[in-house]
Amino acid sequence: MTYAYIFEPLALSEYKDAVLWYKVRSEKAATNFVLSVNERIAAICSNPLRYRNTYKYFRETSLKKYPYCIVYFVDEAKETIIISSLYHHKRSQKKKYRK
């Protein structure tokens, strides 16, 4: 069973900022970043409990070629993945798990 997914507003903002950052430097890098995020989201949606539970009900998985991880939680009742953050590995870990 495949779950649907949604971005929380702050996560969507982080995603757009990251795409813009890569786009300024290289159109190809930005395109590959979007593809990498989409691949990882598809993997999460097909098997949401596959990735490690890192804090309370949050789960996360890293992108393969980019220094970002996708932080999400699963709403079993609605069969939805809620992406709470697209987090750069160099950022402070204090705000990584927010509601």
C-alpha positions as CSV (number, residue, x, y, z in Angstrom):
1,M,0.0,0.0,0.0
2,T,1.3,3.4,-0.9
3,Y,0.7,6.3,1.5
4,A,0.0,9.9,0.4
5,Y,2.4,12.6,1.6
6,I,2.2,16.3,2.5
7,F,4.8,18.9,3.4
8,E,4.3,21.0,6.5
9,P,4.6,24.7,5.5
10,L,8.1,25.1,7.1
11,A,9.3,21.9,5.4
12,L,8.1,23.2,2.1
13,S,9.9,26.5,2.6
14,E,13.1,24.6,3.4
15,Y,12.7,22.5,0.3
16,K,12.1,25.6,-1.9
17,D,15.1,27.4,-0.4
18,A,17.4,24.3,-1.0
19,V,16.2,24.1,-4.6
20,L,16.8,27.8,-5.2
21,W,20.3,27.5,-3.6
22,Y,21.2,24.7,-6.0
23,K,19.6,26.4,-8.9
24,V,21.7,29.6,-8.5
25,R,24.8,27.4,-8.6
26,S,23.8,24.8,-11.3
27,E,20.5,24.0,-13.0
28,K,21.6,20.4,-13.3
29,A,22.4,20.2,-9.5
30,A,18.9,21.6,-8.8
31,T,17.2,19.1,-11.1
32,N,19.1,16.2,-9.6
33,F,18.3,17.5,-6.0
34,V,14.6,17.5,-6.9
35,L,14.9,14.0,-8.4
36,S,16.7,12.7,-5.3
37,V,14.1,14.1,-2.9
38,N,11.3,12.7,-5.1
39,E,12.9,9.2,-5.1
40,R,13.3,9.2,-1.3
41,I,9.7,10.4,-0.8
42,A,8.5,7.6,-3.1
43,A,10.5,5.1,-1.0
44,I,9.0,6.5,2.2
45,C,5.5,6.4,0.9
46,S,5.8,2.7,-0.3
47,N,7.2,1.6,3.1
48,P,6.9,4.3,5.8
49,L,8.2,2.3,8.7
50,R,11.4,1.2,6.9
51,Y,13.4,4.2,8.1
52,R,14.7,4.7,11.6
53,N,12.7,6.2,14.4
54,T,14.9,8.9,15.7
55,Y,12.9,10.9,18.2
56,K,9.5,10.1,19.6
57,Y,7.3,9.5,16.6
58,F,9.6,11.2,14.0
59,R,11.5,9.1,11.5
60,E,14.2,10.2,9.1
61,T,16.2,9.2,6.1
62,S,19.1,10.9,4.4
63,L,19.4,11.7,0.7
64,K,22.1,9.8,-1.1
65,K,24.1,12.5,-2.8
66,Y,23.0,15.6,-0.9
67,P,23.6,16.6,2.7
68,Y,19.9,16.6,3.7
69,C,17.6,14.3,5.5
70,I,13.9,14.1,5.3
71,V,12.2,14.1,8.8
72,Y,8.7,12.8,8.8
73,F,6.0,11.1,10.8
74,V,3.2,8.7,9.8
75,D,-0.5,9.3,10.3
76,E,-1.7,5.7,10.2
77,A,-5.4,6.7,10.4
78,K,-5.2,8.8,7.3
79,E,-2.5,6.8,5.6
80,T,-0.4,9.9,5.1
81,I,3.2,10.8,5.5
82,I,3.7,14.3,7.0
83,I,7.1,15.7,6.1
84,S,8.1,18.0,8.9
85,S,11.5,19.0,7.7
86,L,14.1,18.8,4.9
87,Y,17.1,19.3,7.1
88,H,20.6,20.1,6.1
89,H,23.2,18.0,8.0
90,K,25.3,21.0,9.1
91,R,22.4,22.8,10.8
92,S,21.9,22.8,14.5
93,Q,20.1,19.6,15.6
94,K,18.0,21.6,18.2
95,K,15.2,22.5,15.7
96,K,15.3,19.3,13.7
97,Y,12.3,17.7,15.4
98,R,9.5,20.2,15.5
99,K,5.8,19.7,15.4
